[in-house]
Amino acid sequence: MALPGTVRVKLSSEAAESISISPVVVQDLPLRDLIEHMLPVAGKDETRIRELLLRGTLVSGASRFRWAGWEVDTESLRELLATFPDSDPAQRFAAARCIRAVLRGARQAVEIPREAAARKGWLRRASFWDLLMETAAAADLQYAGYSYRDRADRFTAVLATPAAVVLAAGSARLRFSTLRDQVRMGAITAMDLYVTREIGILTERR
């Protein structure tokens, strides 16, 4: 069957506290958007995407999508999947397009969105995000693939003890106390950085 432009989906919450009270929303979702929700789970694996479309159900984050499943035309699906980005080791880290950092250590991973760390405190010349980017510039960053969930390329680096100590001390620049405590107590040993692609690179794939 040829691919439709939109799919009528029933959308509900998967959050435990919402199971009995969350309403079911019915909407016409562009097929491309539905497949984009599948990519973090299945990647660009044609077989798995076809199985999901036929099954008619998908859990993405805290949401469950349901629709009337159908058998997909392989060639049409292949053409659509080709419009999504692929991992590209030739990509280079660009601090200006970095949107999120994840600091990893002995404890839980610390998620740091740019907007949460880029604000400068009173009389401070640099933010914690500035410190993160300085640390990244000095680290041996390695390309780790494209994240469909983040719509960004992921770069990772192991951090030497001095760099980790600097980040822990610099956590005082963070506005939110929860983040400050997580960074300071996290015994950070590595970092992941997510970088969006230039608009020209994305549009040429569509």
Secondary structure as GFF3:
##gff-version 3
##sequence-region A 1 206
A	DSSP	beta_strand	6	13	.	.	.	ID=ss1
A	DSSP	three_ten_helix	16	18	.	.	.	ID=ss2
A	DSSP	beta_strand	25	30	.	.	.	ID=ss3
A	DSSP	alpha_helix	31	42	.	.	.	ID=ss4
A	DSSP	alpha_helix	46	55	.	.	.	ID=ss5
A	DSSP	beta_strand	57	60	.	.	.	ID=ss6
A	DSSP	beta_strand	63	66	.	.	.	ID=ss7
A	DSSP	alpha_helix	74	81	.	.	.	ID=ss8
A	DSSP	three_ten_helix	95	97	.	.	.	ID=ss9
A	DSSP	beta_strand	98	105	.	.	.	ID=ss10
A	DSSP	beta_strand	110	113	.	.	.	ID=ss11
A	DSSP	alpha_helix	114	117	.	.	.	ID=ss12
A	DSSP	alpha_helix	128	138	.	.	.	ID=ss13
A	DSSP	beta_strand	142	147	.	.	.	ID=ss14
A	DSSP	beta_strand	152	158	.	.	.	ID=ss15
A	DSSP	alpha_helix	161	170	.	.	.	ID=ss16
A	DSSP	three_ten_helix	171	173	.	.	.	ID=ss17
A	DSSP	alpha_helix	177	185	.	.	.	ID=ss18
A	DSSP	beta_strand	188	195	.	.	.	ID=ss19
A	DSSP	alpha_helix	199	203	.	.	.	ID=ss20
###
